[in-house]
Amino acid sequence: MGTRIAVILSTYNQPAHLERVLWGYARQSLAEFRLLIADDGSGPETRAVIGRVQAETGLRIGHVWQEDRGFRKTEILNRALLAAEADYLIFSDGDCIPREDFVAVHARQAEPGRFLSGGALRLSPQLTETITIDDVRSGRAMDARWLLSQSWRPGRRRLRLLRSPLLAGLLDLVALTSPTWNGGNASTWRRHLLEVNGFDTDIGYGSEDRALGARLENLGLRGKSIRYQAPLLHLEHPRPYMEKEIVERNRALRKRLKRDRVIRAARGLAELEDSGGTRTQP
């Protein structure tokens, strides 16, 4: 039996974004994977979108939901991690549209003792509104020429949509940006995430993914860049939960994690409490 793969997507009350993203996964060249939606308290519109896309595409989608009690992304990611019956886990967000080879690249580039580090191309609010479900289903949304015709101005980042696996791989090898765990586009083996006790639920918005990456590095894992090989389009949205004080506190925590070589989350998977406000639907 081959490696079992699951993709975990975080979301919160963005059903229109999520629907376009799910159609991106419906057209993946590697179809043997399961999707888990880590839902931090969205309303019924999100559940309706998941059900509709699942019925229309045949995607295997699990919906892990918890009550809305403020920003608790790391907690719902831990619950999805526990629900994932897979060997290898790919993490992204419900506002990031994948290219059709996204899952295949993560699966092909996976190595023992490594985590993969990708990124996303941020779109303007205007272009975010322009892209339709049909643009995603047809593949236009990931075509650089079409995006440029829609007033996309990415500069050199346009190279991240190169269609040559060889050139994209070479660019990843020579990239100056250090590979870090970026929650919108990262992957590793589930066993390593269990070893570091998953995500730390005491961390608010801002660097919560980088904190996990620091502990994976302390465990001995090395990052591997796939920025050019596994592109995503990031749909724009407001961030009302962003607080400068929390971001600064998280940054200080990351420095301490590196300095003290911390491996396990202080409050992570092992400390999750049973909650009547949580449900998992296959």
N, C-alpha and C positions, 0 to 999 in steps of 0.2 A: 504494500500500500504506500502511495506517495505521501508527501508532506501535505497535511491539511492546513488550509489557509483561511483566515477570517479577516475581514476589513471592519474596523470599528470607527463609526462616524459619530462625532458629537454634534448635538443640535439643541436649539432652544428657540421655539416660536418663530421659525423662518420656513414655513411650509413651501412657499414659492421657490426659494433657493433650493431647499432639499429636493423638491421634485425634479428640478433640472439636474441636480447632482446624481440622483438615483438613475436617471436615464443614461448618464455617463457610464455608470457601472453596468447597465443593461447591455452595453455594446462592447464590453471588454473582450479582447482576443483570447484571454484565458478565462474560461467560464467556471472552473472548479474552485469556487470560493463561496463563503457565506458572509452576508452582511449583517452587522449588528448596529442598530441605531441606539447610541447612548444619549438618552433624552432627559435633559435636566428640568423637566416639569412643563413641557409644551402643552398647549390646549388641544382640543379634539381635531382641529384642522390638520395637525401633523399626523395623527393616527390615520385620518382619512386618506391623506396623500400616500402614506406607506401601503395601506391596503389596496388603493387603486393601482399604484405602480406595480406592486407585487402581482396583482391579478392580470395586468396587461403584459408583463414581461417574463413572468416565471422566476424572477429573482428569489433566492432563498434569503429572506429578511427576518431577523429577530428584532423585537422592539423592547428595549430595557428602559423603563420609565420610572422616575421618582417625582414626588410632589415638589411643587415650586416653593422652595423656602430660601430664595436668594441664590447667589452664584455658588453652585456645588458641582462644578464640572468634574473635578478630580474624583469625587465620590461616585458619580454615575459612570465614569470611565472604569473605575475599579469594579463596579458591579457588572459592567459589560465584559470586562476581562475575565471575571470568574465564570460568566455564562458562556464564554467562547470555548467551544470544544474543538480546538485547533492547535496545531504545533507552532504555527508561525502567524504573528499578528501584525497587520498593517493599520496604522492610525492616520485618520484624516478628519476633516470637518464637513458638516452638512452644507457648507457654502463654498466648497472647492470642487469644481468640475474636473474629472480625470480624463486624460487622453485614453484612447482605446487600448493602449499597451501598458497602462499604469500598473495593474496587478501583475502582469507578466514580467515586467522589469523588476519589481520587488522580489518576485519569486525566483527569477534567474540570478539576481545579484546577491541573494541571501548567502551568508557564510557563517560557519561556527565562530563564536566569539566576537561577532560584529553586530552593529546596528546600522541601518541605512538612513541617510540624511538627505531629504529632498527639500524642495521649497515650493513657492507658488507665485504666479504672476498676478499682481493685483490689478483689478479693473476699476475704471472710474464709475461713479454712480450712474452716469448716462449709458455707458456700455453695458453695465450690469442690467439695466432695464431693457436694453435692446435685445439681448440674447434670449431666444425663445427655446421651448422644448424641442421644436423641430430643428433648430440650429444645432442642438446637442445631438439629437438622433441621427442627423445627416452627417455629422462630423465637421460642419462648417465652423462651429465654435472653436475648434482647435486648429484651424487653418490660419497661418500667419497672414496670408494675403487677404483673406476675408476680414480678419480683425483690423488690418491696416485700412481697409476700405471703409470701416466703421469708425474711423478717427482714433484708432488705437495708436499710442505713441510710446512704445516701450524702450526706445533706444537700443543699446546693446543687448538688453534682456530678450530681444527678439530671437536671439540664438538659442534660447531654451526651448523653442519649438522646432528645432532642427529635426528632420525626419531620418537622418542618417545615424543609425546606432553607433557606427564606428566613430564619427566625428563627435557625437554627443559624449561617448565614453572617453575620448581623448580630452575633451574640455573638462570633464569631471576630474580627470587625473591631474590636470595642471591648474585647476581652480585654486585661487588664493584664499578663498573663504574656508575656514575650518569646519569640518562636518560636526554639527551639533544635533541633538534630538529636537526636532521641530514638530510640534504636535499635529500640524496640518499635513505633514508628509514625512512619516518615519515608520520604521518597522524593525522588529527583532523577534527572537524566539520567545515564546510564552514562558518557558522555564526561567529565563533570565528575569522577566518581570516579576515572577513569583519570588525569586531569590531576593529582590530588592524591596519586597513588600508593596509593590505597585506604586501608585501615585500617592503623594502625601495630601490628605484631606484638610490639613490646616492651612494650605496655601490658597490664597485668593487669585484673582485674575492678574496675569503678568508674570511670565517666566515659570509658570507651573510645569510646563513641559521641559524647560531647560533644567529644572531641579531634578527631574527624573533622569535626564541624560547625564547629569553630573554623577548621580549615584550608580548608573550603569557603567560609567567610566571607572569609578572607584572599584567596582566589581571586577574590572579587568577588560571590559569590552572596548573596542575601538570603533570609531565612526567611519563610515564610508560614504562619500558623496555620490548622489544620483540626481543632482539638481537639473542637469541637462537631459538626463535619460528618462525621467519620470515627471513631466510637467503637469501642473494643475493650474486652472484659472480660478482665482479667488474673487468671488462676487462681493461687492462692497455692501456694508451695513453699518448702522450706528453701534456704538459700544457704551451704553449708559452705565455699565457695571465697572468701568475702568476708573480706579481711584489712585492718584499719584502716591499717596502714603503707602498703600498696599504694594504697589509696584516696587517702591524703594525698599520696603521690608523684605520682599521676595528676593530682590537683588542681593541684599545683605545675607540672606539665608543661603543663597547659592555659593557665596564666597566662603561661608562657614563649612558647607558641605565639602567643598574642595579642600579646604585647609585641614579639616579633621578626618578626611577620607571616610566619610559616612556612607554606608552601603544601604541600610534599610530605612524606609520611611518611618518616622516616629508614630504617625497615625495613618496607616494604609490599609491593605487588604485584611490583615489579621484583626484589625480593630473595627471593621465594619459591623454595625449593629443591624439586627433584623428590623425591618421597617414595614409597617402595614401600608405605608404610602408608596411602596415600590412594587412594580409588577414586571414580569418578563413574559412576552408573548412570542412563540416560535414563528 
